[in-house]
Every structure is written in structure tokens, then in C-alpha cells.
Amino acid sequence: MKLPRTTTTTTGESFWGYFFVIIGSVSFFGFVFAVIASTLFPLSQNPLNQGLKNDRYYYCFLVPLTIPVITVAVYFHWLSMKLFKHA
């Protein structure tokens, strides 16, 4: 038996949808700026900008730290599908 499909969304659902999209976009562009654009600017007196510009270890740690993060993400994906299947 199929349930009828509803296409209406509440105001709360729209708010949280836009909220997560905006937060994700701001985070993405902030990290892109920190990794790529900050190396193109000249040196400044701001210690945060100096740290981002002179960072030499980001790419050394990127690949080794990606492996455990992917492992945890795959486990949580498997767990959520298991809980959804048996709910």
C-alpha cells in the first residue's frame, strides 16, 4: 500500500533547509579562501593571515587524516541504513 505523496512543506522545514544550505555555503567558501586565496595575498600584520599563508603542513596531513574520517562516515552510513531498515 502506497501512502499519498504530500508536496507541501511547512515554514520550519523551509527555514532549516535554507539555514543548512547557507551555513554549508559559507563554510565551503571560507575554507576555500583559507586554503587557496590566502596564499595569493601579500604578508600582513594579522597573525591569522600569516598562519594561513605560511602553512606548510596542511597537505601532509590531509590524506592520512582523510582515511579515518571516511571510515567513520562509512560506519555511520551503514548504521543509519541498518536502523532505517529495521525501524
Distance bins in CASP14 RR format, pairs under 12 A and 6 or more apart:
PFRMAT RR
TARGET T0000
AUTHOR 0000-0000-0000
RMODE 2
METHOD distances of the structure
MODEL  1
6 13 0 0 0 0 0 1 0 0 0 0 0
7 13 0 0 0 0 0 1 0 0 0 0 0
8 14 0 0 0 0 0 1 0 0 0 0 0
9 15 0 0 0 0 1 0 0 0 0 0 0
9 16 0 0 0 0 0 1 0 0 0 0 0
9 17 0 0 0 0 1 0 0 0 0 0 0
9 18 0 0 0 0 0 1 0 0 0 0 0
10 16 0 0 0 0 1 0 0 0 0 0 0
10 17 0 0 0 0 0 1 0 0 0 0 0
11 17 0 0 0 0 0 1 0 0 0 0 0
11 18 0 0 0 0 0 1 0 0 0 0 0
12 18 0 0 0 0 1 0 0 0 0 0 0
12 19 0 0 0 0 1 0 0 0 0 0 0
13 19 0 0 0 0 0 1 0 0 0 0 0
13 20 0 0 0 0 0 1 0 0 0 0 0
14 20 0 0 0 0 0 1 0 0 0 0 0
14 21 0 0 0 0 0 1 0 0 0 0 0
15 21 0 0 0 0 0 1 0 0 0 0 0
15 22 0 0 0 0 0 1 0 0 0 0 0
16 22 0 0 0 0 0 1 0 0 0 0 0
16 23 0 0 0 0 0 1 0 0 0 0 0
17 23 0 0 0 0 1 0 0 0 0 0 0
17 24 0 0 0 0 0 1 0 0 0 0 0
17 25 0 0 0 0 0 1 0 0 0 0 0
18 24 0 0 0 0 0 1 0 0 0 0 0
18 25 0 0 0 0 0 1 0 0 0 0 0
19 25 0 0 0 0 0 1 0 0 0 0 0
19 26 0 0 0 0 0 1 0 0 0 0 0
20 26 0 0 0 0 0 1 0 0 0 0 0
20 27 0 0 0 0 0 1 0 0 0 0 0
21 27 0 0 0 0 0 1 0 0 0 0 0
21 28 0 0 0 0 0 1 0 0 0 0 0
22 28 0 0 0 0 0 1 0 0 0 0 0
22 29 0 0 0 0 0 1 0 0 0 0 0
23 29 0 0 0 0 0 1 0 0 0 0 0
23 30 0 0 0 0 0 1 0 0 0 0 0
24 30 0 0 0 0 1 0 0 0 0 0 0
24 31 0 0 0 0 1 0 0 0 0 0 0
24 32 0 0 0 0 0 1 0 0 0 0 0
25 31 0 0 0 0 0 1 0 0 0 0 0
25 32 0 0 0 0 0 1 0 0 0 0 0
26 32 0 0 0 0 0 1 0 0 0 0 0
26 33 0 0 0 0 0 1 0 0 0 0 0
27 33 0 0 0 0 0 1 0 0 0 0 0
27 34 0 0 0 0 0 1 0 0 0 0 0
28 34 0 0 0 0 0 1 0 0 0 0 0
28 35 0 0 0 0 0 1 0 0 0 0 0
28 36 0 0 0 0 0 1 0 0 0 0 0
29 35 0 0 0 0 0 1 0 0 0 0 0
29 36 0 0 0 0 0 1 0 0 0 0 0
29 37 0 0 0 0 1 0 0 0 0 0 0
30 36 0 0 0 0 0 1 0 0 0 0 0
30 37 0 0 0 0 1 0 0 0 0 0 0
30 38 0 0 0 0 1 0 0 0 0 0 0
30 52 0 0 0 0 0 1 0 0 0 0 0
31 37 0 0 0 0 0 1 0 0 0 0 0
31 38 0 0 0 0 0 1 0 0 0 0 0
31 52 0 0 0 0 0 1 0 0 0 0 0
31 58 0 0 0 0 0 1 0 0 0 0 0
32 38 0 0 0 0 1 0 0 0 0 0 0
32 39 0 0 0 0 0 1 0 0 0 0 0
32 52 0 0 0 0 0 1 0 0 0 0 0
33 39 0 0 0 0 0 1 0 0 0 0 0
33 40 0 0 0 0 0 1 0 0 0 0 0
33 41 0 0 0 0 1 0 0 0 0 0 0
33 48 0 0 0 0 0 1 0 0 0 0 0
33 49 0 0 0 0 0 1 0 0 0 0 0
33 52 0 0 0 0 1 0 0 0 0 0 0
33 53 0 0 0 0 0 1 0 0 0 0 0
34 41 0 0 0 0 0 1 0 0 0 0 0
34 48 0 0 0 0 1 0 0 0 0 0 0
34 49 0 0 0 0 1 0 0 0 0 0 0
34 51 0 0 0 0 1 0 0 0 0 0 0
34 52 1 0 1 0 0 0 0 0 0 0 0
34 53 0 0 0 0 0 1 0 0 0 0 0
34 55 0 0 0 0 1 0 0 0 0 0 0
34 58 0 0 0 0 1 0 0 0 0 0 0
35 52 0 0 0 0 1 0 0 0 0 0 0
35 53 0 0 0 0 0 1 0 0 0 0 0
35 55 0 0 0 0 1 0 0 0 0 0 0
35 58 1 0 0 1 0 0 0 0 0 0 0
35 59 0 0 0 0 1 0 0 0 0 0 0
35 62 0 0 0 0 1 0 0 0 0 0 0
36 52 0 0 0 0 0 1 0 0 0 0 0
36 53 0 0 0 0 0 1 0 0 0 0 0
36 55 0 0 0 0 0 1 0 0 0 0 0
36 58 0 0 0 0 0 1 0 0 0 0 0
36 59 0 0 0 0 0 1 0 0 0 0 0
37 49 0 0 0 0 0 1 0 0 0 0 0
37 52 0 0 0 0 1 0 0 0 0 0 0
37 53 0 0 0 0 0 1 0 0 0 0 0
38 44 0 0 0 0 1 0 0 0 0 0 0
38 46 0 0 0 0 0 1 0 0 0 0 0
38 48 0 0 0 0 1 0 0 0 0 0 0
38 49 1 0 0 1 0 0 0 0 0 0 0
38 50 0 0 0 0 1 0 0 0 0 0 0
38 51 0 0 0 0 1 0 0 0 0 0 0
38 52 1 0 1 0 0 0 0 0 0 0 0
38 53 1 0 1 0 0 0 0 0 0 0 0
38 54 0 0 0 0 1 0 0 0 0 0 0
38 55 0 0 0 0 1 0 0 0 0 0 0
38 58 0 0 0 0 0 1 0 0 0 0 0
39 49 0 0 0 0 0 1 0 0 0 0 0
39 50 0 0 0 0 0 1 0 0 0 0 0
39 51 0 0 0 0 0 1 0 0 0 0 0
39 52 1 0 0 1 0 0 0 0 0 0 0
39 53 1 0 1 0 0 0 0 0 0 0 0
39 54 0 0 0 0 1 0 0 0 0 0 0
39 55 0 0 0 0 1 0 0 0 0 0 0
39 56 0 0 0 0 0 1 0 0 0 0 0
39 58 0 0 0 0 0 1 0 0 0 0 0
39 59 0 0 0 0 0 1 0 0 0 0 0
40 49 0 0 0 0 0 1 0 0 0 0 0
40 52 0 0 0 0 0 1 0 0 0 0 0
40 53 0 0 0 0 1 0 0 0 0 0 0
41 48 0 0 0 0 0 1 0 0 0 0 0
41 49 1 0 0 1 0 0 0 0 0 0 0
41 50 0 0 0 0 0 1 0 0 0 0 0
41 51 0 0 0 0 0 1 0 0 0 0 0
41 52 0 0 0 0 1 0 0 0 0 0 0
41 53 1 0 0 1 0 0 0 0 0 0 0
41 54 0 0 0 0 0 1 0 0 0 0 0
42 49 0 0 0 0 1 0 0 0 0 0 0
42 50 0 0 0 0 0 1 0 0 0 0 0
42 53 0 0 0 0 1 0 0 0 0 0 0
43 49 0 0 0 0 1 0 0 0 0 0 0
43 50 1 0 0 1 0 0 0 0 0 0 0
43 51 0 0 0 0 0 1 0 0 0 0 0
43 52 0 0 0 0 0 1 0 0 0 0 0
43 53 1 0 0 1 0 0 0 0 0 0 0
43 54 0 0 0 0 1 0 0 0 0 0 0
44 50 1 0 0 1 0 0 0 0 0 0 0
44 51 0 0 0 0 0 1 0 0 0 0 0
44 52 0 0 0 0 0 1 0 0 0 0 0
44 53 0 0 0 0 1 0 0 0 0 0 0
44 54 0 0 0 0 0 1 0 0 0 0 0
46 52 0 0 0 0 1 0 0 0 0 0 0
46 53 0 0 0 0 1 0 0 0 0 0 0
47 53 0 0 0 0 0 1 0 0 0 0 0
47 54 0 0 0 0 0 1 0 0 0 0 0
48 54 0 0 0 0 0 1 0 0 0 0 0
48 55 0 0 0 0 0 1 0 0 0 0 0
49 55 0 0 0 0 0 1 0 0 0 0 0
51 57 0 0 0 0 0 1 0 0 0 0 0
51 58 0 0 0 0 0 1 0 0 0 0 0
52 58 0 0 0 0 1 0 0 0 0 0 0
55 61 0 0 0 0 0 1 0 0 0 0 0
55 62 0 0 0 0 0 1 0 0 0 0 0
57 64 0 0 0 0 0 1 0 0 0 0 0
57 65 0 0 0 0 0 1 0 0 0 0 0
58 64 0 0 0 0 0 1 0 0 0 0 0
58 65 0 0 0 0 0 1 0 0 0 0 0
59 65 0 0 0 0 0 1 0 0 0 0 0
59 66 0 0 0 0 0 1 0 0 0 0 0
61 67 0 0 0 0 0 1 0 0 0 0 0
61 68 0 0 0 0 0 1 0 0 0 0 0
61 69 0 0 0 0 0 1 0 0 0 0 0
62 69 0 0 0 0 0 1 0 0 0 0 0
63 69 0 0 0 0 0 1 0 0 0 0 0
63 70 0 0 0 0 0 1 0 0 0 0 0
64 70 0 0 0 0 0 1 0 0 0 0 0
65 71 0 0 0 0 0 1 0 0 0 0 0
65 72 0 0 0 0 0 1 0 0 0 0 0
66 72 0 0 0 0 0 1 0 0 0 0 0
66 73 0 0 0 0 0 1 0 0 0 0 0
67 73 0 0 0 0 0 1 0 0 0 0 0
67 74 0 0 0 0 0 1 0 0 0 0 0
68 74 0 0 0 0 0 1 0 0 0 0 0
68 75 0 0 0 0 0 1 0 0 0 0 0
69 75 0 0 0 0 0 1 0 0 0 0 0
69 76 0 0 0 0 0 1 0 0 0 0 0
70 76 0 0 0 0 0 1 0 0 0 0 0
70 77 0 0 0 0 0 1 0 0 0 0 0
71 77 0 0 0 0 0 1 0 0 0 0 0
71 78 0 0 0 0 0 1 0 0 0 0 0
72 78 0 0 0 0 0 1 0 0 0 0 0
72 79 0 0 0 0 0 1 0 0 0 0 0
73 79 0 0 0 0 0 1 0 0 0 0 0
73 80 0 0 0 0 0 1 0 0 0 0 0
74 80 0 0 0 0 0 1 0 0 0 0 0
74 81 0 0 0 0 0 1 0 0 0 0 0
75 81 0 0 0 0 0 1 0 0 0 0 0
75 82 0 0 0 0 0 1 0 0 0 0 0
76 82 0 0 0 0 0 1 0 0 0 0 0
76 83 0 0 0 0 0 1 0 0 0 0 0
77 83 0 0 0 0 0 1 0 0 0 0 0
77 84 0 0 0 0 0 1 0 0 0 0 0
78 84 0 0 0 0 0 1 0 0 0 0 0
78 85 0 0 0 0 0 1 0 0 0 0 0
79 85 0 0 0 0 0 1 0 0 0 0 0
79 86 0 0 0 0 0 1 0 0 0 0 0
80 86 0 0 0 0 0 1 0 0 0 0 0
80 87 0 0 0 0 0 1 0 0 0 0 0
81 87 0 0 0 0 0 1 0 0 0 0 0
END
